[in-house]
Amino acid sequence: MKTIKKACVFIGMVVGAGFASGREITDYFLIYGEKWKIGILLSSLMFFLISFAVTDIINRKKIKSYTEYLSVVIGGKTAVFTEWISGLFFFTMFFAMTAAAGSAAEEMFGVNYRVGVAVSLIICAFVMSNGMGALEILSVVLVPALIIGIAAIGGKPVGNPRILADCGGSIVLSSIIYVSYNTISTASVIVQSEDAGGKSDSLITGVICGAAMGFMGIVIGNAILSASDNVINSQLPFSAVASSLGGIYNAVYTLVFIAAVFTTAVCNGIAAVAFAIEKIHINRRRAVTLLIASAAMFSVISFSDFVSKIYPLFGLAGVLQMLNTAVCFFKKN
């Protein structure tokens, strides 16, 4: 059961609003034409390796904090730099997901944007105040529903898949960048789990994570490519697929999007709270209050601005952490 919990936490952390909307799949993979499935498979392999490696290193070294993890896999001043950049990323991701929740409330339910943000912050505050146990319960409930929902929408035939014109870049580099910033939070969240395990547990966790991410990526990609040009050119292509299907599929997509937003928000929120507790030396309640107050202030920034202008700034920290994790793992195995 502990492997299932860790896998669900990892998947919930990665599958945020960008993935569930289809925007990330389009921008990082579909624009490479016939090579897009190679990119998805490569990224799913990297998700497998990173989730396996991070879990194994934490279990084997009995690591108890994110600071200790970075000290082991990177070390020196580079570890300090990576930790502070990652800490800012945790906060930024939480802000972005609460902004996405506000936008979703406005567009899907006609609720005022700020009311949507406020409701999402209240729910997140409750879960974060109860720590890792609450996050694991939330993830075990929402992540399977997320996968089933994506499969239900993507499994409805709407036409024959087409292939987009190749943008001419490197699908390998695009896959690395995509995985690197999506796995920055992994160690900080997994290290807070009380369930240690052996190498077999780490391997199973990795297999589940990699397989789930690959499956969902292929399903979303095929669904977008099977739809009309209007869907492909939409800011939220997978949402547009669900809208074109109408009826129950719209309702299913709403649940998928909400699940994606909240699991990612809470995962990064818990990482941000742990960072604040360690660096500012405050208790959990004050750290949660600080995070919620900051998110309320930063909610004036739209979700699209977070994705297009702020996310890329954290790419270096993600690449450093991912590469050093791989080196540390293979060196000791």
C-alpha positions in Angstrom: 0.0 0.0 0.0 2.9 2.4 0.7 4.1 2.1 -2.8 0.7 3.0 -4.1 0.5 6.0 -1.8 3.9 7.2 -2.9 3.1 6.7 -6.6 -0.2 8.6 -6.2 1.6 11.5 -4.5 4.2 11.6 -7.3 1.6 11.5 -10.1 -0.6 14.1 -8.4 2.4 16.3 -8.0 3.3 16.2 -11.7 -0.2 16.3 -13.2 -1.2 19.9 -12.7 -3.3 22.3 -14.6 -0.8 22.5 -17.5 -0.9 18.7 -18.1 -4.7 18.3 -17.5 -5.4 21.1 -19.9 -3.3 19.5 -22.6 -1.2 22.6 -22.9 2.0 20.9 -21.8 1.5 17.9 -24.0 1.0 20.2 -27.0 3.9 22.6 -26.3 6.5 20.0 -25.3 5.6 17.1 -27.6 2.9 17.5 -30.3 4.8 20.4 -32.0 7.5 17.9 -32.9 5.4 16.1 -35.4 5.9 12.4 -35.9 8.4 12.3 -33.0 5.8 13.3 -30.3 5.2 9.7 -29.1 9.0 9.2 -28.8 9.1 12.3 -26.5 6.2 11.0 -24.4 7.9 7.6 -24.0 11.3 9.2 -23.2 9.7 11.5 -20.6 7.8 8.5 -19.0 11.1 6.6 -18.9 12.7 9.6 -17.1 9.7 9.9 -14.7 10.2 6.2 -13.9 14.0 6.7 -13.3 13.6 9.8 -11.2 10.7 8.5 -9.0 12.6 5.2 -8.6 16.0 6.9 -7.9 14.6 9.6 -5.5 12.6 7.0 -3.5 15.5 4.6 -3.3 18.1 7.2 -2.3 15.8 8.5 0.5 15.1 5.0 1.8 18.7 3.7 1.5 20.3 6.8 3.1 17.5 7.2 5.6 17.2 10.9 4.6 14.9 13.0 6.7 14.9 16.4 5.0 15.1 18.0 1.6 18.3 19.8 2.7 19.9 16.5 3.6 18.8 15.0 0.3 20.5 17.8 -1.7 23.6 17.6 0.4 23.8 13.9 -0.5 23.1 14.1 -4.3 24.7 17.5 -5.0 26.7 18.9 -2.1 28.5 22.1 -1.5 27.3 25.6 -2.5 25.5 24.2 -5.6 23.2 22.3 -3.2 22.5 25.5 -1.2 21.7 27.4 -4.5 19.5 24.6 -5.7 17.6 24.4 -2.4 16.8 28.1 -2.4 15.7 28.2 -6.0 13.6 25.0 -5.4 12.0 26.6 -2.4 11.0 29.6 -4.5 9.6 27.2 -7.0 7.5 25.4 -4.4 5.9 28.7 -3.5 5.5 29.7 -7.2 3.8 26.4 -8.1 1.4 26.8 -5.2 0.5 30.3 -6.3 0.1 29.1 -9.9 -2.3 26.3 -9.0 -4.5 28.5 -6.8 -4.6 31.0 -9.7 -5.7 28.1 -11.9 -8.4 27.1 -9.4 -9.7 30.7 -9.5 -9.7 30.7 -13.3 -11.5 27.3 -13.4 -14.1 28.5 -10.9 -14.8 31.5 -13.1 -14.9 29.7 -16.4 -16.5 26.4 -15.4 -19.0 27.5 -12.7 -19.4 31.3 -13.3 -18.0 32.0 -9.8 -16.0 35.2 -9.2 -12.3 34.6 -9.6 -11.3 35.8 -6.1 -14.0 33.6 -4.6 -12.6 30.6 -6.4 -9.1 31.4 -5.2 -10.4 31.9 -1.6 -12.2 28.5 -1.6 -9.1 26.7 -3.0 -6.9 28.3 -0.3 -9.2 27.2 2.5 -9.2 23.6 1.2 -5.5 23.6 0.7 -4.9 25.1 4.2 -6.9 22.3 5.8 -5.0 19.5 4.0 -1.6 21.1 4.6 -2.2 21.7 8.3 -2.7 18.0 8.6 0.6 17.1 7.0 1.7 14.3 4.8 -1.0 11.8 5.9 -3.7 14.1 4.6 -1.9 14.5 1.3 -1.5 10.8 0.8 -5.3 10.2 1.5 -6.1 13.0 -1.0 -3.8 11.6 -3.6 -5.0 8.0 -3.3 -8.6 9.2 -3.8 -8.1 11.8 -6.6 -5.3 10.3 -8.7 -7.1 7.1 -9.8 -10.1 9.3 -10.6 -7.8 11.6 -12.6 -6.4 8.7 -14.6 -9.9 7.2 -15.3 -11.3 10.5 -16.3 -8.5 11.2 -18.8 -9.0 7.7 -20.2 -12.7 8.2 -20.5 -12.4 11.5 -22.4 -9.5 10.4 -24.6 -11.1 7.0 -25.3 -14.1 8.6 -27.1 -13.3 8.6 -30.8 -13.7 12.0 -32.5 -11.7 11.4 -35.7 -8.4 10.1 -37.1 -5.3 11.5 -35.4 -3.2 13.8 -37.6 0.4 14.8 -37.3 1.4 18.5 -36.7 4.3 20.0 -38.7 7.7 19.5 -36.9 8.8 22.7 -35.3 12.4 21.7 -35.9 13.7 21.6 -32.4 15.0 18.7 -30.3 12.4 16.4 -28.8 15.0 15.0 -26.4 15.8 18.4 -25.0 12.2 19.3 -24.8 11.5 16.1 -22.8 14.4 16.8 -20.4 13.2 20.3 -19.7 9.6 19.1 -19.2 10.6 16.4 -16.7 13.2 18.5 -14.9 10.8 21.2 -13.8 8.0 18.8 -13.1 10.2 16.8 -10.7 11.8 19.6 -8.6 9.3 19.0 -5.8 9.7 15.2 -5.7 12.4 14.7 -3.1 10.9 17.4 -0.8 7.5 15.7 -0.7 8.6 12.0 -0.7 11.1 12.6 2.1 8.2 13.6 4.4 6.6 10.2 4.0 7.0 8.0 7.1 6.8 4.8 5.1 10.3 3.6 4.3 10.7 0.6 2.0 13.3 -1.4 0.2 14.5 -1.3 -3.4 11.6 -3.4 -4.7 9.2 -0.8 -3.2 11.1 2.0 -4.9 11.1 0.0 -8.2 7.3 -0.6 -8.1 6.7 3.1 -7.3 8.8 4.1 -10.3 7.1 1.6 -12.7 3.6 2.9 -11.6 4.7 6.5 -12.1 6.3 6.1 -15.4 3.5 3.9 -16.8 0.8 6.2 -15.6 2.5 9.4 -17.0 3.2 7.7 -20.4 -0.4 6.4 -20.7 -2.0 9.7 -19.9 0.3 11.6 -22.2 -0.4 9.3 -25.1 -4.2 9.5 -24.5 -4.3 13.3 -24.2 -2.0 13.7 -27.3 -4.1 11.4 -29.4 -7.3 13.1 -28.3 -6.0 16.5 -29.3 -4.6 15.4 -32.6 -7.9 13.6 -33.4 -9.9 16.8 -32.9 -10.4 19.9 -35.1 -7.9 22.7 -35.8 -9.8 24.9 -33.4 -9.1 22.4 -30.6 -5.4 22.1 -31.4 -5.0 25.9 -31.5 -7.0 26.4 -28.3 -5.2 27.6 -25.1 -6.7 24.6 -23.3 -6.8 21.9 -26.0 -7.8 18.9 -23.9 -10.5 21.0 -22.3 -11.7 21.9 -25.8 -11.8 18.2 -26.7 -14.1 17.6 -23.7 -16.3 20.6 -24.7 -16.6 19.3 -28.3 -17.8 15.9 -26.9 -20.3 17.7 -24.6 -22.6 16.1 -22.0 -21.0 13.9 -19.4 -17.5 14.5 -20.8 -17.6 18.1 -19.8 -18.5 17.1 -16.3 -15.8 14.4 -16.2 -13.2 17.0 -17.5 -14.2 19.4 -14.7 -13.5 16.7 -12.1 -10.2 15.9 -13.9 -9.1 19.5 -13.9 -10.1 20.1 -10.2 -8.3 16.9 -9.1 -5.1 17.9 -11.1 -5.1 21.4 -9.6 -5.6 20.4 -6.0 -3.2 17.5 -5.9 -0.4 19.6 -7.4 -1.2 22.6 -5.3 -1.2 20.6 -2.0 2.0 18.7 -3.0 3.9 21.9 -3.7 2.2 23.7 -0.7 3.5 21.0 1.7 7.0 21.3 0.1 6.8 25.1 0.6 5.6 24.8 4.2 8.5 22.4 5.0 11.0 24.9 3.4 9.6 27.8 5.4 9.7 25.8 8.7 13.3 24.9 8.2 14.6 28.2 6.8 12.5 30.8 8.8 12.3 28.6 11.9 8.5 28.9 12.4 5.9 26.3 13.3 3.6 24.5 10.8 0.6 26.7 11.5 2.5 29.9 10.9 4.1 28.5 7.8 0.7 27.6 6.3 -0.6 31.0 7.2 2.4 32.7 5.5 1.9 30.5 2.4 -1.9 31.2 2.2 -1.4 35.0 2.7 1.3 35.1 0.0 -0.9 33.1 -2.4 -3.8 35.6 -1.9 -1.5 38.5 -2.8 0.0 36.8 -5.8 -3.4 35.7 -7.2 -3.4 38.9 -9.2 -1.0 37.1 -11.6 -2.9 35.0 -14.1 -2.2 31.2 -14.5 -1.0 31.7 -18.1 1.6 34.3 -17.0 2.9 31.8 -14.4 3.3 29.1 -17.1 4.8 31.3 -19.9 6.9 33.8 -17.9 7.8 32.3 -14.5 8.1 28.5 -14.8 11.1 28.6 -17.3 13.1 30.6 -14.7 13.4 27.5 -12.6 14.6 25.1 -15.3 18.2 25.2 -14.2 17.4 24.0 -10.6 15.3 21.2 -12.1 18.1 20.1 -14.4 20.8 20.2 -11.7 18.7 18.2 -9.3 17.6 15.6 -11.9 21.0 15.0 -13.3 22.7 14.8 -9.9 20.0 12.4 -8.7 20.6 10.1 -11.6 24.4 10.2 -11.1 24.1 9.5 -7.3 21.7 6.6 -8.0 23.7 4.9 -10.7 27.0 5.5 -8.8 25.7 3.6 -5.8 24.1 0.8 -7.8 
